[in-house]
Amino acid sequence: LLDFQPDECKELFNLLDDGDGEIQTSEFFDGLGRMKGVAQAKDVFRLQKTLNKFIDSAIGPQWRSASTPKATQEFSVSVVETVRS
């Protein structure tokens, strides 16, 4: 019905939850409404820029100086995974 697989439920919960460990009705409907549709290139670009700004503010812009695009993406993913845990 919602087009999510059972193994995606934990990630879905974490995306919808505002941090209190519960999903309110408003969080549920607002979050699902934002997830509807296919991500456009501009959405992915916006996310990457936001993540880069976050990393720059946390550890400084020097992390990007010698990075290739693939290394930058891998580093970004590892930062997100660290923040999640």
C-alpha positions as CSV (number, residue, x, y, z in Angstrom):
1,L,0.0,0.0,0.0
2,L,2.7,2.5,0.9
3,D,5.3,1.0,-1.4
4,F,7.9,0.2,1.3
5,Q,9.5,-3.2,1.8
6,P,9.5,-4.7,5.3
7,D,13.3,-4.3,5.6
8,E,12.9,-0.6,5.0
9,C,10.6,0.0,8.0
10,K,13.3,0.9,10.5
11,E,14.8,3.5,8.2
12,L,11.3,4.8,7.5
13,F,10.6,5.1,11.2
14,N,13.9,7.0,11.7
15,L,13.1,9.3,8.9
16,L,9.6,10.1,10.1
17,D,10.4,10.3,13.9
18,D,11.4,13.8,15.2
19,G,13.6,12.2,17.8
20,D,11.2,11.4,20.6
21,G,10.9,7.7,19.7
22,E,7.3,8.0,18.6
23,I,5.6,9.0,15.4
24,Q,2.7,11.4,15.7
25,T,0.0,11.4,13.1
26,S,1.2,14.8,11.8
27,E,4.8,13.5,11.5
28,F,3.5,10.4,9.6
29,F,1.4,12.2,7.0
30,D,3.9,15.1,6.6
31,G,6.8,12.8,6.2
32,L,5.0,10.4,3.7
33,G,3.9,13.4,1.7
34,R,7.5,14.6,1.4
35,M,8.7,11.1,0.3
36,K,6.1,10.8,-2.4
37,G,7.4,10.8,-6.0
38,V,10.8,10.4,-7.5
39,A,13.8,12.4,-6.3
40,Q,14.9,14.9,-8.9
41,A,18.5,15.8,-9.6
42,K,18.0,19.1,-7.9
43,D,16.8,17.4,-4.7
44,V,19.9,15.2,-4.6
45,F,22.1,18.2,-5.4
46,R,20.5,20.2,-2.6
47,L,21.0,17.4,-0.1
48,Q,24.7,17.0,-1.1
49,K,25.3,20.8,-0.7
50,T,23.6,20.7,2.7
51,L,25.6,17.7,3.8
52,N,28.9,19.4,2.6
53,K,28.0,22.5,4.6
54,F,27.3,20.4,7.7
55,I,30.7,18.5,7.3
56,D,32.5,21.8,6.7
57,S,31.1,23.3,9.9
58,A,31.9,20.1,11.8
59,I,35.5,19.4,10.7
60,G,36.4,22.1,8.2
61,P,36.5,22.4,4.5
62,Q,40.0,20.7,4.2
63,W,38.3,17.3,4.0
64,R,37.4,18.1,0.3
65,S,40.7,19.5,-0.9
66,A,42.2,16.2,-2.2
67,S,39.0,14.3,-2.6
68,T,37.6,12.9,-5.8
69,P,33.8,13.0,-6.3
70,K,33.6,9.3,-5.4
71,A,35.7,9.7,-2.3
72,T,33.6,12.7,-1.3
73,Q,30.4,10.7,-1.7
74,E,31.9,7.8,0.3
75,F,33.0,10.1,3.1
76,S,29.6,11.8,3.2
77,V,27.9,8.4,3.5
78,S,30.2,7.4,6.4
79,V,29.4,10.7,8.2
80,V,25.7,10.1,7.8
81,E,26.1,6.5,9.1
82,T,28.1,7.8,12.1
83,V,25.5,10.4,12.9
84,R,22.7,7.9,12.7
85,S,24.3,5.5,15.2
